[in-house]
Amino acid sequence: MTPSTRFSRQASWKFRAGVTTLRDDLCEGCNAGLFEVGGGLAFGTPRGALTAWATGDAALLASGALKGIGDVPVALGAGPGAGLRWRAAPHVIALGEGQFLWTPFQGAPFTWSGGTTFRWEFARNVALDPQRPRPATEHGSAGDGAVFIF
């Protein structure tokens, strides 16, 4: 997220694609393909130690076991997202994010997710991203990974 400043009022955006584990009424404990986009505003402290953002998000989920739209195993959702990033050191950040998606006319009227992580950039544009396990009532993934930053 790129913070807005008094000289640059640019919008921030996010994009995510991959696989997630659903743990809600849409699909209990199944893996689903995920495509997600969002856009909004971010604000930060002058030296970039803290950045907070709010976005409008849209998500597409697909899985054979999904209680989606009608008989199609696809779910669509839209709603707000928010996050807070703290730069603890030049190559270490703490990140917390949350999201609420309305999924009308599907297996559940809404779904939500949230999580926290620390990221350590150990090489240029490559960071380790160990994630905290999430409660069984949320959808999301847990585990270790690497983030490629571009």
Secondary structure, 3 states (H helix, E strand, C coil): CCCECCCCCCCEEEEEEEEEEEEECCEEEEEEEEEEEEEEEEEECCCCCEEEEEEEEEEEEECCCCCCCCCCCEEEEEEEEEEEEEEEECCEEEEEEEEEEECCCCCCCEEEEEEEEEEEEEECCEEECCECCCCCCCCECCCCCEEECC
